[in-house]
Amino acid sequence: MSDTMDTQDQQSSTRPKSKMRLWLERMGVGAFLFFFIKGLVWLAIFFGAFKFIGCEGRQSPAESEKTEIAE
């Protein structure tokens, strides 16, 4: 049984890595953090733009406004 495991380990270690995997290993944590922070910045930009434009939907009426319930 261990003979089979050893040959599988040898085969997987001698198999050439794909270009994508090599690229990901080279980029590493730095690239992950860069794109993660970039995504958070874009979310903040869109959130700020929607708040600035006023696309929040219907807000609750002010206290001075009459509503059907308050009448």
Biopython code that builds the backbone (N, CA, C, O; Angstrom):
import numpy as np
from Bio.PDB.StructureBuilder import StructureBuilder

atoms = [
    (1, "MET", "N", (0.825, -1.187, 0.000)),
    (1, "MET", "CA", (0.000, 0.000, 0.000)),
    (1, "MET", "C", (0.870, 1.252, 0.000)),
    (1, "MET", "O", (0.589, 2.188, -0.747)),
    (2, "SER", "N", (1.916, 1.291, 0.816)),
    (2, "SER", "CA", (2.779, 2.458, 0.876)),
    (2, "SER", "C", (3.564, 2.626, -0.422)),
    (2, "SER", "O", (3.938, 3.741, -0.787)),
    (3, "ASP", "N", (3.815, 1.500, -1.125)),
    (3, "ASP", "CA", (4.484, 1.578, -2.429)),
    (3, "ASP", "C", (3.651, 2.384, -3.416)),
    (3, "ASP", "O", (4.186, 3.195, -4.173)),
    (4, "THR", "N", (2.346, 2.160, -3.407)),
    (4, "THR", "CA", (1.440, 2.876, -4.304)),
    (4, "THR", "C", (1.412, 4.362, -3.952)),
    (4, "THR", "O", (1.394, 5.213, -4.841)),
    (5, "MET", "N", (1.409, 4.667, -2.678)),
    (5, "MET", "CA", (1.381, 6.058, -2.246)),
    (5, "MET", "C", (2.666, 6.775, -2.659)),
    (5, "MET", "O", (2.627, 7.930, -3.083)),
    (6, "ASP", "N", (3.816, 6.084, -2.534)),
    (6, "ASP", "CA", (5.096, 6.700, -2.899)),
    (6, "ASP", "C", (5.147, 7.013, -4.383)),
    (6, "ASP", "O", (5.625, 8.079, -4.771)),
    (7, "THR", "N", (4.666, 6.105, -5.221)),
    (7, "THR", "CA", (4.715, 6.347, -6.667)),
    (7, "THR", "C", (3.774, 7.486, -7.057)),
    (7, "THR", "O", (4.081, 8.259, -7.964)),
    (8, "GLN", "N", (2.622, 7.595, -6.373)),
    (8, "GLN", "CA", (1.712, 8.697, -6.665)),
    (8, "GLN", "C", (2.329, 10.026, -6.254)),
    (8, "GLN", "O", (2.175, 11.022, -6.961)),
    (9, "ASP", "N", (3.032, 10.055, -5.112)),
    (9, "ASP", "CA", (3.687, 11.280, -4.667)),
    (9, "ASP", "C", (4.789, 11.683, -5.648)),
    (9, "ASP", "O", (4.956, 12.866, -5.947)),
    (10, "GLN", "N", (5.532, 10.706, -6.142)),
    (10, "GLN", "CA", (6.598, 10.998, -7.093)),
    (10, "GLN", "C", (6.027, 11.529, -8.404)),
    (10, "GLN", "O", (6.584, 12.453, -8.996)),
    (11, "GLN", "N", (4.923, 10.949, -8.854)),
    (11, "GLN", "CA", (4.317, 11.393, -10.104)),
    (11, "GLN", "C", (3.780, 12.806, -9.979)),
    (11, "GLN", "O", (3.927, 13.607, -10.902)),
    (12, "SER", "N", (3.162, 13.123, -8.855)),
    (12, "SER", "CA", (2.597, 14.459, -8.696)),
    (12, "SER", "C", (3.699, 15.506, -8.549)),
    (12, "SER", "O", (3.516, 16.652, -8.959)),
    (13, "SER", "N", (4.830, 15.132, -7.975)),
    (13, "SER", "CA", (5.906, 16.110, -7.808)),
    (13, "SER", "C", (6.680, 16.317, -9.100)),
    (13, "SER", "O", (7.260, 17.386, -9.293)),
    (14, "THR", "N", (6.707, 15.333, -9.990)),
    (14, "THR", "CA", (7.441, 15.485, -11.246)),
    (14, "THR", "C", (6.577, 16.080, -12.342)),
    (14, "THR", "O", (7.104, 16.510, -13.368)),
    (15, "ARG", "N", (5.274, 16.118, -12.155)),
    (15, "ARG", "CA", (4.376, 16.680, -13.167)),
    (15, "ARG", "C", (4.599, 18.186, -13.235)),
    (15, "ARG", "O", (4.620, 18.845, -12.196)),
    (16, "PRO", "N", (4.764, 18.743, -14.418)),
    (16, "PRO", "CA", (4.994, 20.194, -14.516)),
    (16, "PRO", "C", (3.760, 20.975, -14.093)),
    (16, "PRO", "O", (2.628, 20.573, -14.360)),
    (17, "LYS", "N", (4.001, 22.093, -13.432)),
    (17, "LYS", "CA", (2.905, 22.921, -12.967)),
    (17, "LYS", "C", (2.374, 23.751, -14.130)),
    (17, "LYS", "O", (3.109, 24.105, -15.051)),
    (18, "SER", "N", (1.090, 24.050, -14.065)),
    (18, "SER", "CA", (0.491, 24.857, -15.119)),
    (18, "SER", "C", (0.993, 26.299, -15.016)),
    (18, "SER", "O", (1.471, 26.729, -13.967)),
    (19, "LYS", "N", (0.876, 27.028, -16.109)),
    (19, "LYS", "CA", (1.324, 28.421, -16.126)),
    (19, "LYS", "C", (0.517, 29.266, -15.145)),
    (19, "LYS", "O", (1.054, 30.160, -14.490)),
    (20, "MET", "N", (-0.773, 28.973, -15.053)),
    (20, "MET", "CA", (-1.633, 29.734, -14.150)),
    (20, "MET", "C", (-1.206, 29.523, -12.694)),
    (20, "MET", "O", (-1.155, 30.473, -11.913)),
    (21, "ARG", "N", (-0.902, 28.281, -12.337)),
    (21, "ARG", "CA", (-0.497, 27.986, -10.966)),
    (21, "ARG", "C", (0.840, 28.651, -10.654)),
    (21, "ARG", "O", (1.017, 29.187, -9.560)),
    (22, "LEU", "N", (1.769, 28.626, -11.581)),
    (22, "LEU", "CA", (3.050, 29.290, -11.366)),
    (22, "LEU", "C", (2.856, 30.789, -11.178)),
    (22, "LEU", "O", (3.487, 31.401, -10.316)),
    (23, "TRP", "N", (1.983, 31.374, -11.986)),
    (23, "TRP", "CA", (1.717, 32.808, -11.891)),
    (23, "TRP", "C", (1.116, 33.149, -10.525)),
    (23, "TRP", "O", (1.511, 34.124, -9.887)),
    (24, "LEU", "N", (0.154, 32.331, -10.088)),
    (24, "LEU", "CA", (-0.482, 32.577, -8.789)),
    (24, "LEU", "C", (0.516, 32.447, -7.645)),
    (24, "LEU", "O", (0.473, 33.222, -6.689)),
    (25, "GLU", "N", (1.411, 31.472, -7.740)),
    (25, "GLU", "CA", (2.401, 31.294, -6.688)),
    (25, "GLU", "C", (3.362, 32.473, -6.649)),
    (25, "GLU", "O", (3.779, 32.896, -5.571)),
    (26, "ARG", "N", (3.716, 33.007, -7.811)),
    (26, "ARG", "CA", (4.620, 34.159, -7.845)),
    (26, "ARG", "C", (3.951, 35.407, -7.289)),
    (26, "ARG", "O", (4.580, 36.196, -6.583)),
    (27, "MET", "N", (2.679, 35.583, -7.607)),
    (27, "MET", "CA", (1.981, 36.787, -7.161)),
    (27, "MET", "C", (1.731, 36.728, -5.661)),
    (27, "MET", "O", (2.005, 37.690, -4.943)),
    (28, "GLY", "N", (1.226, 35.631, -5.202)),
    (28, "GLY", "CA", (1.093, 35.390, -3.783)),
    (28, "GLY", "C", (0.148, 36.319, -3.042)),
    (28, "GLY", "O", (-0.842, 36.805, -3.589)),
    (29, "VAL", "N", (0.478, 36.547, -1.797)),
    (29, "VAL", "CA", (-0.366, 37.300, -0.888)),
    (29, "VAL", "C", (-0.457, 38.761, -1.297)),
    (29, "VAL", "O", (-1.499, 39.389, -1.109)),
    (30, "GLY", "N", (0.608, 39.308, -1.848)),
    (30, "GLY", "CA", (0.606, 40.713, -2.256)),
    (30, "GLY", "C", (-0.472, 41.010, -3.278)),
    (30, "GLY", "O", (-1.179, 42.012, -3.166)),
    (31, "ALA", "N", (-0.604, 40.151, -4.271)),
    (31, "ALA", "CA", (-1.630, 40.354, -5.296)),
    (31, "ALA", "C", (-3.023, 40.200, -4.694)),
    (31, "ALA", "O", (-3.938, 40.954, -5.026)),
    (32, "PHE", "N", (-3.177, 39.225, -3.811)),
    (32, "PHE", "CA", (-4.474, 39.036, -3.172)),
    (32, "PHE", "C", (-4.880, 40.288, -2.406)),
    (32, "PHE", "O", (-6.008, 40.763, -2.536)),
    (33, "LEU", "N", (-3.964, 40.818, -1.612)),
    (33, "LEU", "CA", (-4.271, 42.009, -0.831)),
    (33, "LEU", "C", (-4.547, 43.208, -1.727)),
    (33, "LEU", "O", (-5.449, 43.998, -1.450)),
    (34, "PHE", "N", (-3.773, 43.347, -2.804)),
    (34, "PHE", "CA", (-3.984, 44.461, -3.724)),
    (34, "PHE", "C", (-5.396, 44.438, -4.293)),
    (34, "PHE", "O", (-6.098, 45.449, -4.250)),
    (35, "PHE", "N", (-5.817, 43.298, -4.825)),
    (35, "PHE", "CA", (-7.135, 43.217, -5.444)),
    (35, "PHE", "C", (-8.254, 43.281, -4.404)),
    (35, "PHE", "O", (-9.329, 43.809, -4.688)),
    (36, "PHE", "N", (-8.015, 42.754, -3.213)),
    (36, "PHE", "CA", (-9.008, 42.829, -2.142)),
    (36, "PHE", "C", (-9.252, 44.280, -1.745)),
    (36, "PHE", "O", (-10.398, 44.718, -1.642)),
    (37, "ILE", "N", (-8.171, 45.021, -1.525)),
    (37, "ILE", "CA", (-8.300, 46.428, -1.137)),
    (37, "ILE", "C", (-8.886, 47.241, -2.275)),
    (37, "ILE", "O", (-9.691, 48.144, -2.044)),
    (38, "LYS", "N", (-8.491, 46.931, -3.503)),
    (38, "LYS", "CA", (-9.045, 47.627, -4.663)),
    (38, "LYS", "C", (-10.565, 47.426, -4.731)),
    (38, "LYS", "O", (-11.301, 48.371, -5.015)),
    (39, "GLY", "N", (-11.028, 46.220, -4.477)),
    (39, "GLY", "CA", (-12.460, 45.944, -4.472)),
    (39, "GLY", "C", (-13.190, 46.705, -3.378)),
    (39, "GLY", "O", (-14.288, 47.217, -3.596)),
    (40, "LEU", "N", (-12.580, 46.779, -2.201)),
    (40, "LEU", "CA", (-13.202, 47.529, -1.107)),
    (40, "LEU", "C", (-13.290, 49.014, -1.439)),
    (40, "LEU", "O", (-14.279, 49.669, -1.109)),
    (41, "VAL", "N", (-12.255, 49.546, -2.093)),
    (41, "VAL", "CA", (-12.282, 50.959, -2.473)),
    (41, "VAL", "C", (-13.405, 51.217, -3.474)),
    (41, "VAL", "O", (-14.120, 52.212, -3.360)),
    (42, "TRP", "N", (-13.565, 50.324, -4.457)),
    (42, "TRP", "CA", (-14.648, 50.512, -5.439)),
    (42, "TRP", "C", (-16.013, 50.435, -4.764)),
    (42, "TRP", "O", (-16.912, 51.204, -5.106)),
    (43, "LEU", "N", (-16.183, 49.523, -3.813)),
    (43, "LEU", "CA", (-17.450, 49.448, -3.082)),
    (43, "LEU", "C", (-17.716, 50.747, -2.333)),
    (43, "LEU", "O", (-18.847, 51.231, -2.311)),
    (44, "ALA", "N", (-16.692, 51.308, -1.726)),
    (44, "ALA", "CA", (-16.851, 52.573, -1.002)),
    (44, "ALA", "C", (-17.209, 53.700, -1.966)),
    (44, "ALA", "O", (-18.028, 54.559, -1.639)),
    (45, "ILE", "N", (-16.604, 53.703, -3.144)),
    (45, "ILE", "CA", (-16.907, 54.737, -4.143)),
    (45, "ILE", "C", (-18.364, 54.647, -4.565)),
    (45, "ILE", "O", (-19.064, 55.660, -4.599)),
    (46, "PHE", "N", (-18.828, 53.448, -4.886)),
    (46, "PHE", "CA", (-20.228, 53.284, -5.306)),
    (46, "PHE", "C", (-21.190, 53.634, -4.173)),
    (46, "PHE", "O", (-22.213, 54.277, -4.406)),
    (47, "PHE", "N", (-20.872, 53.219, -2.958)),
    (47, "PHE", "CA", (-21.719, 53.529, -1.814)),
    (47, "PHE", "C", (-21.811, 55.042, -1.619)),
    (47, "PHE", "O", (-22.897, 55.585, -1.417)),
    (48, "GLY", "N", (-20.665, 55.716, -1.680)),
    (48, "GLY", "CA", (-20.647, 57.165, -1.536)),
    (48, "GLY", "C", (-21.413, 57.865, -2.640)),
    (48, "GLY", "O", (-22.108, 58.850, -2.390)),
    (49, "ALA", "N", (-21.290, 57.360, -3.869)),
    (49, "ALA", "CA", (-22.007, 57.969, -4.995)),
    (49, "ALA", "C", (-23.511, 57.822, -4.815)),
    (49, "ALA", "O", (-24.256, 58.769, -5.068)),
    (50, "PHE", "N", (-23.966, 56.660, -4.387)),
    (50, "PHE", "CA", (-25.406, 56.464, -4.179)),
    (50, "PHE", "C", (-25.920, 57.329, -3.033)),
    (50, "PHE", "O", (-27.034, 57.848, -3.103)),
    (51, "LYS", "N", (-25.124, 57.489, -1.986)),
    (51, "LYS", "CA", (-25.532, 58.360, -0.887)),
    (51, "LYS", "C", (-25.595, 59.813, -1.357)),
    (51, "LYS", "O", (-26.506, 60.548, -0.976)),
    (52, "PHE", "N", (-24.633, 60.228, -2.181)),
    (52, "PHE", "CA", (-24.575, 61.597, -2.668)),
    (52, "PHE", "C", (-25.741, 61.886, -3.604)),
    (52, "PHE", "O", (-26.352, 62.951, -3.528)),
    (53, "ILE", "N", (-26.049, 60.940, -4.486)),
    (53, "ILE", "CA", (-27.134, 61.127, -5.449)),
    (53, "ILE", "C", (-28.489, 61.047, -4.746)),
    (53, "ILE", "O", (-29.426, 61.745, -5.131)),
    (54, "GLY", "N", (-28.597, 60.216, -3.737)),
    (54, "GLY", "CA", (-29.847, 60.072, -3.003)),
    (54, "GLY", "C", (-30.675, 58.904, -3.488)),
    (54, "GLY", "O", (-31.903, 58.981, -3.500)),
    (55, "CYS", "N", (-30.036, 57.840, -3.883)),
    (55, "CYS", "CA", (-30.744, 56.642, -4.374)),
    (55, "CYS", "C", (-31.015, 55.670, -3.230)),
    (55, "CYS", "O", (-30.809, 54.467, -3.384)),
    (56, "GLU", "N", (-31.461, 56.161, -2.118)),
    (56, "GLU", "CA", (-31.684, 55.298, -0.965)),
    (56, "GLU", "C", (-33.099, 54.753, -0.901)),
    (56, "GLU", "O", (-33.405, 53.917, -0.051)),
    (57, "GLY", "N", (-33.945, 55.208, -1.774)),
    (57, "GLY", "CA", (-35.331, 54.766, -1.719)),
    (57, "GLY", "C", (-36.153, 55.734, -0.902)),
    (57, "GLY", "O", (-35.683, 56.819, -0.560)),
    (58, "ARG", "N", (-37.366, 55.356, -0.589)),
    (58, "ARG", "CA", (-38.297, 56.213, 0.157)),
    (58, "ARG", "C", (-37.873, 56.294, 1.603)),
    (58, "ARG", "O", (-37.713, 55.267, 2.262)),
    (59, "GLN", "N", (-37.690, 57.498, 2.104)),
    (59, "GLN", "CA", (-37.347, 57.678, 3.504)),
    (59, "GLN", "C", (-38.629, 57.872, 4.305)),
    (59, "GLN", "O", (-39.673, 58.213, 3.748)),
    (60, "SER", "N", (-38.545, 57.657, 5.594)),
    (60, "SER", "CA", (-39.716, 57.854, 6.438)),
    (60, "SER", "C", (-40.041, 59.345, 6.487)),
    (60, "SER", "O", (-39.132, 60.175, 6.455)),
    (61, "PRO", "N", (-41.308, 59.689, 6.563)),
    (61, "PRO", "CA", (-41.682, 61.104, 6.560)),
    (61, "PRO", "C", (-41.218, 61.803, 7.838)),
    (61, "PRO", "O", (-41.085, 61.184, 8.894)),
    (62, "ALA", "N", (-40.982, 63.085, 7.713)),
    (62, "ALA", "CA", (-40.580, 63.868, 8.883)),
    (62, "ALA", "C", (-41.759, 63.965, 9.849)),
    (62, "ALA", "O", (-42.897, 63.676, 9.480)),
    (63, "GLU", "N", (-41.486, 64.366, 11.061)),
    (63, "GLU", "CA", (-42.540, 64.437, 12.075)),
    (63, "GLU", "C", (-43.603, 65.474, 11.719)),
    (63, "GLU", "O", (-44.769, 65.315, 12.082)),
    (64, "SER", "N", (-43.213, 66.524, 11.018)),
    (64, "SER", "CA", (-44.172, 67.574, 10.695)),
    (64, "SER", "C", (-45.114, 67.164, 9.551)),
    (64, "SER", "O", (-46.197, 67.734, 9.412)),
    (65, "GLU", "N", (-44.719, 66.205, 8.752)),
    (65, "GLU", "CA", (-45.574, 65.765, 7.648)),
    (65, "GLU", "C", (-46.701, 64.907, 8.188)),
    (65, "GLU", "O", (-46.503, 64.069, 9.068)),
    (66, "LYS", "N", (-47.898, 65.135, 7.639)),
    (66, "LYS", "CA", (-49.047, 64.326, 8.048)),
    (66, "LYS", "C", (-49.055, 63.027, 7.273)),
    (66, "LYS", "O", (-48.775, 63.002, 6.074)),
    (67, "THR", "N", (-49.371, 61.973, 7.950)),
    (67, "THR", "CA", (-49.535, 60.687, 7.295)),
    (67, "THR", "C", (-50.939, 60.191, 7.613)),
    (67, "THR", "O", (-51.652, 60.766, 8.435)),
    (68, "GLU", "N", (-51.313, 59.116, 6.943)),
    (68, "GLU", "CA", (-52.659, 58.565, 7.174)),
    (68, "GLU", "C", (-52.805, 58.090, 8.617)),
    (68, "GLU", "O", (-53.879, 58.216, 9.205)),
    (69, "ILE", "N", (-51.767, 57.563, 9.174)),
    (69, "ILE", "CA", (-51.836, 57.037, 10.526)),
    (69, "ILE", "C", (-51.897, 58.181, 11.536)),
    (69, "ILE", "O", (-52.619, 58.082, 12.528)),
    (70, "ALA", "N", (-51.152, 59.265, 11.304)),
    (70, "ALA", "CA", (-51.056, 60.359, 12.271)),
    (70, "ALA", "C", (-52.315, 61.222, 12.300)),
    (70, "ALA", "O", (-52.516, 61.956, 13.268)),
    (71, "GLU", "N", (-53.143, 61.167, 11.311)),
    (71, "GLU", "CA", (-54.321, 62.045, 11.254)),
    (71, "GLU", "C", (-55.358, 61.684, 12.232)),
    (71, "GLU", "O", (-56.400, 62.335, 12.295)),
]
sb = StructureBuilder()
sb.init_structure("model")
sb.init_model(0)
sb.init_chain("A")
sb.init_seg("    ")
for serial, (resi, resn, name, xyz) in enumerate(atoms, 1):
    if name == "N":
        sb.init_residue(resn, " ", resi, " ")
    sb.init_atom(name, np.array(xyz, "f"), 0.0, 1.0, " ", f" {name:<3s}", serial, name[0])
structure = sb.get_structure()
